């Protein structure tokens, strides 16, 4: 099965899916900034959870930009 059909992804599959290096993903996961579970020595990530996390991050960035624009116009 390809990455598009897997519900649970390894760090390598997630790296390909998000186009982010494995080392960055390891760091984010270990810091608790990326939703995933460690199974023994290996990280596993639910694709649906990652998709929601990514969408929420995009929304946060969008909202931050809108807040900055409001503050600039008020000054």
Secondary structure, 3 states (H helix, E strand, C coil): CCCCCCCEECHHHHHHHHCCCHHHHHHHHHCCCCCCEEECCEEEEEHHHHHHHHHHHHHHHHHHHHHHHHHHHHC
